[in-house]
């Protein structure tokens, strides 16, 4: 029994050990992702009548009988737009992380009160769990204000908890398909889903026209099995960190195929997947090109004030133009309003960039492990050379 407890303890506390620098960089990337590609806002809900109000039974929005007042929606939207900036600079990091998670949770609760739950429900869990990882002990104002913060230990158990949450989310998506007959060889579930999306929701871009005339039951059945097996087996990948990282790469490829075939974006998942890359390689590269020192110089109250002011101006611009977007995103505004491009382009940019980063990271990881294995073999063989 003791060995079992030791095994569980090793999974929780030693599966995803990271350095303070890695946590700090991930905090910066997560904050930049929100600021560039979309901080959730709920001002747009004020345009709808309460006749549309249909909140999930077990949610914060279920405590109300109608949409909240417009001023509440505007204030919580403004707060959620400013908190990622504080998180970016690592100011009062733990408190800001928890507050940001609560703001996103409240906003998502009301955004889902139209009867539809999107795939970005994991977004609020990242700052909530990572608040307890001490991700503000490097590249932060906290570490500059009080040097004692630098002596705190980088905790890895919140990362394991996020990995478990991801596994459960995947398993909860795969189990209904498994029980619902997706693996029945007499029908092709993916093709049925594809045709419904193609004709009823008019998702007809990218590779969708190419697959419209694909009549091979074998190929469609392979897609049925691949999706269900990937989602159901994800939960068991947590027993080994390397297996889990391989499944993350498989999930990214799976999402890209969904994007190309069904025109469905899972781009918000990528910021969570990014947590499990080989941060040692990233830090090593950043140190070679002198980026880390520039990041340290950028983390200042002066930079914080400038970006905070720009974000307030952008938020006021959002209100004045009645820009009815569900996120406050400079990238969305640039692509949609300036370049007149579809939001699908933004999702594609994020997903394909994530796939490229993951592939490069996987290749580097394999090369590094191969080199370590060769060194061990060489060292072991030299021990047996007679003197």
N, C-alpha and C positions, 0 to 999 in steps of 0.2 A: 504493500500500500504506500509505503514511503517513496518507492521509486516512481509510482504513478504521480504522487504530489510533486515530486521533483521534476517530472516530465512536463506537467501542466505549468509549473513555475517557470521552467525554461522557455516554454512557448510564449507565456505572457510577457516576461521581462527581458528575454534575450533573443527573441526572433528578429526584431527590427531595431537593433541597437544603432543609434545615430549620434553624431557629434553635435555640439552646440552650434557650430557653424552651419551644419546641414539644416537644423531646425530654423535658424535665423533666415537662411536663404529661402527655405520653403515658405516661411511666413511672408517674406517679401513677394515671392511669386504668387502666392494665394491672394494677397492684397492687390497686386497689380492686375491679376486676372479679373477680380471684381471691378476694379476701377476702369479698366479698358473695355472688357467684354460684357459687363453688365452687373451693376448693383441693383438688387430687387427694389422696386418702388410700387406703391399701390394707389397712387393718385388717380390713375385711370379708372379705378373702381367707382370713383365719385360720379362718373358719367352714366352709371347703370341704376335702374330702379331696383328697389328691394324685392320686386316680383321675381327677380333672377336669383334670389338668395336661397341656396340649397347646400348648406355646409355639411361636411361629414359629421357623423354622430359623435365620434370621439376626436374632437379637435377644439382648439381655443375659440374658433369662430362659432362652434356649436353652442356656446354659452350665450350668444346674442340671437335676437330674432330678426335682425336686419343689418344692412351694412352700417358701419360706424360713420360718424360725422366726417365731412370733408376735411376739416381742420386737423382731426386726428390722423387721417390718412396722409396729409401733407407733412405733419410734424414727424411722424415715424419714418416716412420716406426720406426726409432731410437728414434725420439722425443716422439712418442706415447708410446714407451716402457719405457721411463724414467719418463714421467709425472705421471704415477700411483704411482711411488715410492715417488715423492714429495707430492702427495696427501695422501699417506699412513702416512707420517710423519707430514702432516698438515703444510707444508711450503708454504707461499703465497697462501693459500688455494683457495680463490675465483678466483684469476687470473689463477692458475693452473687448476682449475675445468673447467673454460670456455675454456681455450686453449685445454685441453684434449677432451672436447666435440667437438670442431671444428676439431681437428685432426681425431677423430673417424668418424665424419660426412664426411670429405673429403675422408677418406679411404673407407668407406662404399659406397660412391657415385661411386668410381672407381671399387670396388668389384662387385657392382650391374650392371656395364656397359656391362656385358655379356648377359643381357636380363632376368636375374632371380633375384628376390628380396627375401632375406631370412627372417626368423622370428626374427632376432636379431636387427632390425632397431630401437628399442627403447633404445638400449644401450647408444647412445650418448646423449639422453635426460636426463638421470639420473644425470651426473655431471653438465650439463647445468642448470637444475632447482635447484638442491641442492646447487649450488654455492651461491644462494641467501637465503639459509636456515641458514647460519652461522654454517655450520657443521665443521668448523675449530676452534671452541672456546673451545673445550675440547680434551684432549689427542693429543696435537699438538705442534709443534715448535712455531707456531704463538702465542699461549697463554703463552709460556715460554719466548719468546723474548720480547713481549709487554703484560704485565699483564692486560692492558686495554681491550684486546680482550676477556677476561673472563667475562667482564661485558656486553657484547653484548647479545641480546635476541635471543633465539632459535626460528626461524620463522617456522611455520607449513604450511603456504599457499603453498610453493613449493611442499610439500607432497600431498596436495589436488590436485594440478595441475597435478602431476604424476598419481594420482589415476584417475582423469578425462581422461587423455591421455590413460591409460590402458583400461578404460571403452569404449572409442571411438574406440580403436583398436579392442576390442572384438566385439563391435556392428557392425563395418565395415566388420568383418569376418562373422558374423551371418546373417546380412541382405541379402546379395546376395544368401545365401543358402535358406533363407525363401522365397525370391522372385523367386528363381530358381527351386522350386519344391522338395526340400529335404523332405518335410513333406507329399508328395504324398504317400498314403498307397499302391498304386499299384506297387511301386518300392522301392528298398532299396539303398539309395545313399551311405551310409557308406560302404555297402558291395561292391558296384561298385568301390568305391575309393580303398578299401582294395585289391580287385582282381587286379586292375591296378598296384598298388604298389608292389604286390606280384610277378606278372609275368613280368611286363615291367621294373621295377626298382629293381627287385630281393631283395626286403626287406622280407626275409624269416626266420628271426631269432626270438628268444624269443617265444611268444605265437602265432605267425602268423600261423604255421602249425596246431595248435589246432583249430583255427577259420576257416581254409580253408574249412573244410567239414561241417561247421555249416550251416544247411539248414533252420533254423527256421526264417520265415519272421517276427514274433513277436519280437524276440530279436534284429534283425537288425533294425527294425522300432523304437524300444525303443532307440537304439543308435542314430538314426537319430534325434528323438525329443529331446533327452537329450542334444546333442551338440548344436543344434540350439537355444533351450530355454536358455541354460546357457549363450551363447554368446550374445543373444539379450537382456536378462534381466539384464546383468551385468551393463549396463548404469544406470538403475534405482536403483541399490543397493547403489549408492553413497549418497542417501538421509539419510542413517543411517550408521555410522561407523561400528557398530557391524554386520550389514547385509553385508556390503562391505567385511569385514574380513571373513565372512562365505563364500562369493562367491570366495574369493581368495583361500580358502581351497578347495572348489569345483573345481576351475580351476586347482589346483595342482593335484588333483585326476584325473581330465580329461586328463591332460598332461601325467601322468604316464600311463593311459590306452592307450593313443595314442602311447606312447613309446613301450608298451608291444605288442600291436596289430599291429600297422602300422610301427613300427621301426623308428618313426619320433621323433627327440629330440627337446624339447623346454627348454633345460637346461638354456639358457641365460635369460629366463623370471624369473628364480628363484631369482636372485639377486634383481630384482625389487619387487617381492612378499615379500622378506625378510624385506623390509622397513615397512611393515604393521603388523609385529609380536608384541607381548606384550613385549616391551623393558624393562618395569619395572621389570618383572620377570627375564629377562636375567641379568640386572644390579644387582639385588638383589643376584642372584646366584654367579655372578662374584665377588661381594664384599665379600661374605662369604668365597670363596676359595682363596681370596687375589690375584685375577688376575688383577684387575684394577690398583693396585699399581705397578705391574710388567709391565703393559702396559706403565704407566707413565715413568718408568725407561728406557724402551726400546726406547721411543721417544727421540732421541738425534742426534746430527749432526754426531757423530761417527758411529752409526748404519746406518744412511742415507748414509754415504760415502761408507760403506762396501757393502750394498745392491746395491747401484748404480754401484759400480765396478763389482759386480757379474753379474748384468743385462747386462752391456756392453760386458763382456766376453761371455755371453750366446748368445747375438746378433751377435757377430763376429763369434762364432761357427756356428750359424744358417746360416750365409752368406757363410762360408768356406765349408760347407757340402752340399750346394744347397738343404737344407731341405725345400721343396716346400709346406709349410703349410700356411694356411691363418691366423693363430695366432701364436704368440711366446709363447709357453706354456710348462713349465717344466713337467706338468702332462701329456700332450700329448706325449712328448718325452719319458718319463718314461714308459708309457703304451705301446706305439707303437714300439719304438726302442729297449728298454731294455727287456720288458716283452712279446713283440710280441702279444699284445692284441688289439682287435678291438677298434676304437674310440667309438663304441657303449657302451663299458664298462664304459668309462669316463662319458658319458652322463647319463648312468644308475646310476652310483655312485652319481652324483650330484642330480638327480631327486629323487631317493629313499631317500637320506639324507634329501633333502628338504621336502619330504612328512613326514618323521619321525619327523623332527623338528616342522613342522606345526601341526601334530597331538598332540605332547607333549604340544605345546604351547596352542592349543585349549582346551585340558583337563585342563591345569593349569588355563586358563582364565575362564572356566566354574566353576571350583572349587572356584576360588576367588570371582566370582560374586554370587555364591550360598552362600558363607560365609557372604558376605556383606548383602545379602537379609535376611538371618537368623538373623543377628545382628539387622537389622532394625525392623524385626517382634518382636524380643525379647524386644527391647527397647520400641516399641509401646505398647506391652502388659503390660509391667511394669508400664507404665504411668496410666493405668486404675486399678492398684491394690490399693484398699482402704488403707489408712494409719491407 
